[in-house]
Amino acid sequence: MFKKILVAVDISQTNKDVFANGLFVAKTNNASLMLLHVLSSEEDSSPLPIPPDMSQFYPAGGSEMTLEMWRQQWEAFEKEGLELLQSLAKEARSAEVEVEYRQIVGSPSRIICKLAREWQADLIVIGRRGRSGLKEIILGSVSNYVLHHAPCSVLIVQ
C-alpha cells in the first residue's frame, strides 16, 4: 500500500514516537523512508531568528560579535539536527529498511508538503505539538497545514 514514507522529525521528545510509527509502517509495507528535519526558527530549540543586516538593530561595534554568536548557535543547531537524522537512519538500516534523509532550511509545513510532492511520497508521518489558542494563531500549526495541503495520506502522531 505505502511504498515511500516521509517522516518529518524535529529535535524534541515527540520525534521518537513519530519515527517509531514511520519505521513500523515502512517495515509492514516493505517501504522506503525519507527522514526530514526542517531547520526553522519555529522549532523550540532553534536560535532566535536574526536578520542578515544587523546594523539596523545593534550598534556597529557589537553587531559582528552578536552575529558571530548567532552563527555559532545556528551551526550547533544544524549539527544536532544532522546527528539526529544520522542516528535515526542507522536505526532504520539496522531494521533493514531503505532510508535516506535531508535537512532543509525553511518553513516546516511548506517544506514537508513540497518534499512529499517532489519525492512522490505515499504517506507523511508527522508529530503534533498540541499548540492551541494564541500560540497556534501566531505560530500556526504545522500538522494542520500539512493535513490540508499534502499530496498524499498523512499520519499525525499525538
C-alpha positions as a Python dict, from the first residue, in 0.01 Angstrom:
ca = {
    (1, 'M'): (0, 0, 0),
    (2, 'F'): (265, 257, 106),
    (3, 'K'): (597, 241, -75),
    (4, 'K'): (750, 581, 7),
    (5, 'I'): (707, 725, 355),
    (6, 'L'): (821, 1074, 452),
    (7, 'V'): (888, 1106, 826),
    (8, 'A'): (922, 1465, 948),
    (9, 'V'): (1108, 1494, 1279),
    (10, 'D'): (1222, 1779, 1497),
    (11, 'I'): (1454, 1797, 1795),
    (12, 'S'): (1202, 1710, 2064),
    (13, 'Q'): (1080, 1409, 2258),
    (14, 'T'): (796, 1363, 2007),
    (15, 'N'): (1040, 1263, 1732),
    (16, 'K'): (1090, 919, 1889),
    (17, 'D'): (721, 833, 1856),
    (18, 'V'): (697, 985, 1509),
    (19, 'F'): (999, 786, 1389),
    (20, 'A'): (879, 463, 1556),
    (21, 'N'): (543, 491, 1379),
    (22, 'G'): (708, 567, 1044),
    (23, 'L'): (951, 277, 1083),
    (24, 'F'): (670, 38, 1178),
    (25, 'V'): (464, 134, 871),
    (26, 'A'): (773, 107, 649),
    (27, 'K'): (861, -241, 777),
    (28, 'T'): (499, -358, 749),
    (29, 'N'): (471, -236, 389),
    (30, 'N'): (830, -304, 279),
    (31, 'A'): (853, 69, 205),
    (32, 'S'): (1142, 312, 196),
    (33, 'L'): (1178, 606, 432),
    (34, 'M'): (1273, 967, 378),
    (35, 'L'): (1366, 1130, 708),
    (36, 'L'): (1331, 1508, 712),
    (37, 'H'): (1437, 1772, 960),
    (38, 'V'): (1348, 2130, 871),
    (39, 'L'): (1581, 2392, 1013),
    (40, 'S'): (1345, 2665, 1122),
    (41, 'S'): (1328, 2938, 1381),
    (42, 'E'): (984, 2794, 1466),
    (43, 'E'): (1147, 2495, 1636),
    (44, 'D'): (1175, 2534, 2012),
    (45, 'S'): (1548, 2455, 2026),
    (46, 'S'): (1650, 2683, 1738),
    (47, 'P'): (1843, 3007, 1786),
    (48, 'L'): (1636, 3322, 1765),
    (49, 'P'): (1596, 3450, 1410),
    (50, 'I'): (1837, 3735, 1338),
    (51, 'P'): (1826, 3928, 1011),
    (52, 'P'): (2141, 3929, 796),
    (53, 'D'): (2181, 4310, 826),
    (54, 'M'): (2204, 4360, 1200),
    (55, 'S'): (2334, 4717, 1182),
    (56, 'Q'): (1976, 4841, 1185),
    (57, 'F'): (1924, 4688, 1532),
    (58, 'Y'): (2265, 4692, 1700),
    (59, 'P'): (2549, 4946, 1711),
    (60, 'A'): (2823, 4878, 1457),
    (61, 'G'): (3074, 4776, 1728),
    (62, 'G'): (2858, 4498, 1870),
    (63, 'S'): (2690, 4367, 1558),
    (64, 'E'): (2977, 4148, 1433),
    (65, 'M'): (3017, 3980, 1769),
    (66, 'T'): (2642, 3929, 1803),
    (67, 'L'): (2620, 3789, 1452),
    (68, 'E'): (2912, 3553, 1516),
    (69, 'M'): (2747, 3422, 1835),
    (70, 'W'): (2426, 3363, 1638),
    (71, 'R'): (2620, 3180, 1364),
    (72, 'Q'): (2776, 2950, 1624),
    (73, 'Q'): (2435, 2877, 1776),
    (74, 'W'): (2287, 2808, 1431),
    (75, 'E'): (2575, 2575, 1338),
    (76, 'A'): (2522, 2381, 1663),
    (77, 'F'): (2150, 2360, 1581),
    (78, 'E'): (2229, 2228, 1230),
    (79, 'K'): (2475, 1975, 1372),
    (80, 'E'): (2223, 1849, 1629),
    (81, 'G'): (1962, 1800, 1355),
    (82, 'L'): (2207, 1617, 1129),
    (83, 'E'): (2319, 1390, 1412),
    (84, 'L'): (1954, 1310, 1486),
    (85, 'L'): (1891, 1219, 1121),
    (86, 'Q'): (2204, 1003, 1104),
    (87, 'S'): (2109, 821, 1423),
    (88, 'L'): (1754, 751, 1301),
    (89, 'A'): (1882, 643, 959),
    (90, 'K'): (2121, 399, 1126),
    (91, 'E'): (1833, 254, 1327),
    (92, 'A'): (1620, 216, 1013),
    (93, 'R'): (1905, 44, 826),
    (94, 'S'): (1955, -198, 1114),
    (95, 'A'): (1583, -282, 1078),
    (96, 'E'): (1656, -348, 708),
    (97, 'V'): (1453, -51, 587),
    (98, 'E'): (1582, 153, 294),
    (99, 'V'): (1631, 508, 417),
    (100, 'E'): (1761, 845, 313),
    (101, 'Y'): (1749, 1178, 491),
    (102, 'R'): (1750, 1551, 428),
    (103, 'Q'): (1787, 1860, 638),
    (104, 'I'): (1642, 2172, 474),
    (105, 'V'): (1611, 2533, 591),
    (106, 'G'): (1266, 2687, 562),
    (107, 'S'): (906, 2681, 671),
    (108, 'P'): (837, 2330, 807),
    (109, 'S'): (480, 2300, 679),
    (110, 'R'): (566, 2410, 326),
    (111, 'I'): (892, 2215, 305),
    (112, 'I'): (721, 1893, 419),
    (113, 'C'): (450, 1924, 152),
    (114, 'K'): (699, 2027, -117),
    (115, 'L'): (935, 1736, -47),
    (116, 'A'): (643, 1491, -30),
    (117, 'R'): (534, 1611, -374),
    (118, 'E'): (886, 1602, -525),
    (119, 'W'): (978, 1265, -373),
    (120, 'Q'): (630, 1129, -458),
    (121, 'A'): (561, 1010, -103),
    (122, 'D'): (260, 788, -39),
    (123, 'L'): (243, 882, 331),
    (124, 'I'): (369, 1160, 558),
    (125, 'V'): (424, 1081, 926),
    (126, 'I'): (434, 1391, 1142),
    (127, 'G'): (400, 1481, 1508),
    (128, 'R'): (161, 1721, 1674),
    (129, 'R'): (283, 1965, 1937),
    (130, 'G'): (-58, 2041, 2079),
    (131, 'R'): (-41, 2418, 2046),
    (132, 'S'): (-370, 2590, 2096),
    (133, 'G'): (-515, 2934, 2139),
    (134, 'L'): (-289, 3233, 2081),
    (135, 'K'): (26, 3024, 2016),
    (136, 'E'): (-147, 2839, 1733),
    (137, 'I'): (-284, 3162, 1586),
    (138, 'I'): (57, 3331, 1592),
    (139, 'L'): (282, 3036, 1507),
    (140, 'G'): (35, 2826, 1310),
    (141, 'S'): (6, 2453, 1318),
    (142, 'V'): (246, 2257, 1101),
    (143, 'S'): (42, 1937, 1128),
    (144, 'N'): (-281, 2121, 1038),
    (145, 'Y'): (-120, 2282, 732),
    (146, 'V'): (29, 1950, 618),
    (147, 'L'): (-302, 1770, 670),
    (148, 'H'): (-478, 2018, 441),
    (149, 'H'): (-207, 2066, 176),
    (150, 'A'): (-27, 1731, 148),
    (151, 'P'): (-33, 1548, -185),
    (152, 'C'): (-75, 1213, -4),
    (153, 'S'): (-207, 1050, 313),
    (154, 'V'): (-95, 1192, 647),
    (155, 'L'): (-47, 1012, 980),
    (156, 'I'): (-39, 1253, 1275),
    (157, 'V'): (124, 1112, 1587),
    (158, 'Q'): (-6, 1259, 1913),
}
